[in-house]
């Protein structure tokens, strides 16, 4: 086991409050393509489809793309070992929560209990008129756009579109966790998406030790990271768990 993994394990074991902060890189290994970069979703789909103004004016067209990407594709995705490792850390009392930029619900599916979904979740829909919420499995998506069973209003995935604000209480809860944490584990996040990219820097400013897991150098690597584990999430988390469990 390399010294870097032992160092990271020691930081986690000695932390009073450790938080994980995850991005697209952790879910890529489950088969979910990233939005940006090579082979990203924005190479195939127009990002305008996910602008809130477009959704309001071209609701059916937007929903067709939403269903194709997020429900036909993402609906078949399951957590990978990195998701399960974070859930195990929480069950051992070594991780207080996960803050995620992902909307795929995979942390919950893997067994994590405290997850702050900074950008919302595709597993929930909300009525634009009466604000009633639904689980995705309560709604028939064969007819688009899907309608509220209570008032007949249009349903929207409970995730942020371009032009929308970060939802509450996820935003406040995430920054509260950031202020309280003395250890932050960054997994698969590039630091390119605002305002989520402010969270690791805020954690560092508050004195947290930053452990970064990423196969690529990110915006954080040379600015806030204390320990850089330069591998894919599944590989790095396996080695990290071995180091943590070795004592």
N, C-alpha and C positions, 0 to 999 in steps of 0.2 A: 504494500500500500504506500503510495507516494506521500511525501511530507505535506503536500498541499491538502490532501484529503484528511490527513490526521489533524492538520491545523484547523480546517473547516469543522471537523467533528468536535474538536475541543471548544471552539467558539459556540457551537450549538448546544453542547452539553452544559456549558457554564452560563449560558444566557438566562436572564430572568424572564424575558418575553421575546420569543422568536416569531417572526412573521414571514411567510412566503409571498412573493410577488411574481405572478406568472403572466406570460404572454403567449403569442401564437406558437412559439417554438416547442412548447410542451405538448401541444395537441397535434402538431405536424406528424409526430410519430404514431398517432392513432389514425392517420389518413386524412386529416383535415388540412387542405392547402392554406397557406398564408394569404392574406389579402394583398400584400405588397411584395415586390421583389420577383425574382425569376420564377415562372410558373405560378405566380400569384393569381388570385381571383380577378384582380383588376386588369390582368392581361386578357381575360376572356369576357368580362362583363364591364359595362359602363358604370363607374362609381356614381353617376348621377341618379341611377336607379334607386340608390339608397340615400338620396337627399330628401329631407322631410317635405320640401315644397313639391318635389316630383311625386312623392307618394300621395299627397293630397290631390294633385291635379291629374295623375295618371295611376289611380289606385289599382285597377285591375292589372295593368301592364307591370307595375312594380311587384304586385303579389305573385305573378307568374314566375318572375326571376327569383323572388324570395323562396317560393316553394321549391323550385328546382335546386337551388343551392342548399338552403338551410334545412329543408325537411326531407326531400328525396335523397340528398347526399348525406348530410350531417346526421339524419335520423338513424343511419346504420352504423354510426361510429360508436366505439366503446372505449373506456379509459385504458391507458397503457400503464406499465409498471411504475413510471414516474409519478403518475397521479396516485397510485396505490401507496407509494412510499411516503408521500406527503400525508395521506390519511393515517398511515402507521405512526408517523412522527407525532401527529396530533393525539392519537390514542395513547402514546407513551408519555404524554405531557411535555413534549419537547417543542411543540409548535402550537401557538395560540390561535392562529387563523391563517387563511389564504386570502390575499387580495388578487383578484384575477381580472385581466382585461378581456378574457375570452367569454364568449356568450354560449358556449356549447354544453354547459351543465356537467362536464365530465368530472370535476372535482367532487360534486355531490354524488354522482354515480359511483365514484370510487370509494365513497364512505366518509369524506371530509364533512365535519359537522358545522364549522364556522367558516363560511365563505362570503366574502364581500364582492359581489359581482358588479364591478365598476361600470361596465357598459351594458348591464342588464342580462337577461337570459332568454334564449329562444324557446325554452320550455314553457314560457308564459305568454299569453296574449292579453291585450287590454282593449276595452271598447273605447273608441274615441269620443263617444257621446256620453254615456252614463258612467264610464270609468270602471265598470265591473271587470274583474280579472278572471281568466280561465287557464287551466292547464292545457297544454297542446293536445293531449289525448281526449279532451272533452269536445273538440271541435273537428268538424268535417272539412277538410281542405280540398275536396273535389270540386266544390263550387267556390269560385273566386269573384270578388273578395269575400272572405268568411264574415258572417254576421253575428252580432250579439244575440243570444237566446232570450235576453230580457227585453231589449228595446229595438232590436233590428239594426243598430248602428254598425259601422265598419270596425272590424278588429284589426289591430296592429301588433306585430311582435313586440314584446316588452323589452326592446333593446333601443339604444340610441341610434338615430339616423344622423347623417350630416346635418348640421343646423340646429340640433337639439342639445340641451344641457345634460350634464351628468346627472343621473337619477339620485334622488334621496330615498332612503338614508344611506345608500351605498357610498356616496361621495364623502359625507361627514364621517361615517364609520371608518372608512379607509384612512382618512387623514388623522383621525383620532388614534387608530392603531399605529400609524407611522410615528406619531409623537411619543407613544409609549414603548415602542420596541427598542431593544438594544442589540438585536440581530435581525438582519434581513437576508433572505435567500432569494436572489433573482434568478428566474428560470425562463429562458427562451424569449426574452424581451429585448428589443433593439434600442429602445429609448427614443423612437421617432414619432410617437403618437402623443399629442398633448390633449388634456392636461395630465394624463396618467403618467407621463414621463417625469413629472415633478416629484412623484412619490419617493423613489429611491434617493434623490438628492436631498429631499426633506428629512428622510431617515438618517442619512449621513450627517446632515447639519445638526441633528439632535443627538449625535454621538453613537449611532448604531454601527456595528461592524457589518460590512456588506460582503456576502458570498455570492459570486456570480457563476451560473452554469450556462454556458453558451458555446456552441461550436464555432461561433464567429465573434470577432471583436465588435463590441457595441459602443453606443454613446457613453456607457457607464464605465467601461473597462479601465480607461486611463484617467477617469475623473473621480469616481467614488468607490470603486471596487477594492476590497482588501485582499480577497482570495479569489482568483480566477480559475475555475475548473473548465478547461477548454475542451468540452466534449458534449455529445448529444445528451438530452435530458435523461433518457432511460439508462444510458451507460453511467453517467455521472452520479445519478441518484443511487444506482446499485452499489457503486464503490463507496459513496458517502454513507449509506446505510451499513455497509460492512464495517467501515471505520467507527461509526457510532456504536455499533453493537459489539465491538471488539474488546470493550472494557466493561 
